[in-house]
Each structure stands twice: as C-alpha cells, then as structure tokens.
Amino acid sequence: MNARAFLIGGAFVVFVGACVVTLTGDWRGFFSVESARRMAQLARDAMPPAHDGAFLAKVGYASMETVAISLIGTLIAAIGGLALALPGAGRWGHAAKAIARLVMNVLRAIPELVWAGLLVVAAGLGPFTGTLALAVHTAGVLGRLFAESLENISAEPYNALRHHGTGAAAAFWYSTFPQVLPQIISYALYRWENNIRAAAVLGVVGGGGLGQMLHFHLSLFQMQDAATILIAMIVLVGLVDFVSNRLRIAMSA
C-alpha cells in the first residue's frame, strides 16, 4: 500500500469516526427494556389489521393512485431527462452542456419530499403535487444517467450517417438512439421501482395515495388502519419490483 492510499484510507476512517461521534440520541434508552415494551405495545395495538370492506376499498383506490403517481411521474421524468441528456452529453456545445449539467444537479440535489413541500404551495394537496415532485427530482437523476450513456456509446455509426449526408436529427434517431434505448428503458424501470416507494412517502406533505392515508391514520393513532396500509405498501412495492424485473429480463432475452 502506497503512502497516498494509506492517507486516503486513514482520512476516511477518521471521517466515519467523526460522523459516529457526532450522532446525538439516547442510545441507552433506545435499547432499554422500556423501549422494547413500548414497541411491543404498539404492535399489539395494530393487531389485527383493519379488514372491513369499505376501508379495504379505500386502500385499494389509494394503491392505484400511488401506482399512477409513480408511473406518470417516471414517464414525465424520462422525457425530461432525455431532453436534458442531449445537451448534457455535449452534443450542443460546451456552454449548453454546462447549463444542462447545472440544471440536472439542482433537480436531483433536492429530494422528492422537499420538492413536494415546495410545489404544494402552487399546486395544492393531492396526487398532482406528488406526481410533479417525483417528475422534477427524477428528471435530474435520469438526465444524468442518460447523458453518461450517450457519452459512452460509439460515435462511428452517427459519423458515418452524417458523412453520407444524413441530417443530424435523423442520424441521431437511426444510429445513436437505438444504441442507448435499452439502457434508457432499464434506468427508467429502476427509477420506477424507487419512485413507487417515494410515492408512498410523499403523502406526509399531502402528495396523495397510500402515504397520505398512512399519515392521516397515524396522526389519529388508528394503528389497525395504519397496519393495513403498511401491508398494502409492502405488497405494492413487491409487485412493482416483480413487474420491473420481468420487463428487464424480457428485454435482455
């Protein structure tokens, strides 16, 4: 091990140690018998989960709303991310690349929950705000991933078409885009998996769906209702993960 690697490793260990030391909290209370007793009581209060027909119908509707929020938000983000990726990959010059990279950094630096808190002022409470929050943040993430994909592909097919007189747009769609399309779809599906989880959390700030229901019933300490909503979230995330994985397998076959 050379001196530089040793210094970097030592600095990393010191940094991690400082992070652990600066964490504040009642660790003794967290692992105490009283804390375990309270958690056990919370679990008992949540049993059995609510299962009456009217409430299950509401949970089913909120589940479909959560899927819609994540799916539409991801679709809008994929379109916006591709629009940012083209200049972000340097295809429109260095100035456009710098501006696009800055925009993507800003969009993805702000979490979905913060975007939802900001957008709720303009769009109000509900699934529309949750969809916009997911779309804005995810556009920055996908834009960066799409831009890197565009930078890493071979430019020879594009240059060959341009050399034979094909226009820039046509050369892109017939040579460049087919090369990056599998990666674009794979990245979009992966972000959809993440967004289904994020959509379930956005209800804390009024983003609609299961998250908003969960926040409402937890606020009223209706633990049996909250338990049913949590089960619905787990099932929904599992289904979306399964569908996404099957689609990726089908594309790679």
C-alpha angles and dihedrals in degrees: 000000000000124000094255094054090046092052093047092048092047092049090050092051091049091048093051090047091051090050091053093046093050093052106110125204145105098277092168091053092046092059095038127118090244091056091051090049092053092049090050090051090050090053091049091051090054094055126131100023115232111270108167115135098243093052093045089053089055091049090050092052092047089050091055089047090053091051090049092050093051096042098047092040091053092046093052090045092051091054092045092043092054090049089053094042095062095063090030090062091056097253093129099042137280096286093053090046093054092048093047092048090050092051092048091049092052094047095050096037091067111070122234091250092057092046089052091050090052097043094047087073091061103028101031128222122323145064094307090067092047091050092051092047092053092044095051096048095040092049088064092048096046092042090059093046093046091048092053090049091053091049094051100051125093114270094200098094090049093047091047092055092046090050090057093053102266115150120252095249094047092046090053095050095045100040114016103034096053089054095054098034096091091051092046091053092045093050092046092051091048091051090048088058089053094044094055086062093043091049089057090055098044090076088081087077095035099273094145131234128072093332093062091049091049092050091050096050094041089053089057092043090239092154098172091056090045091052091055091050091050090051089050090051092051092048092046094050090048092051093049091048090051094048092046093049092048091051092051091049090049091052093050094048 
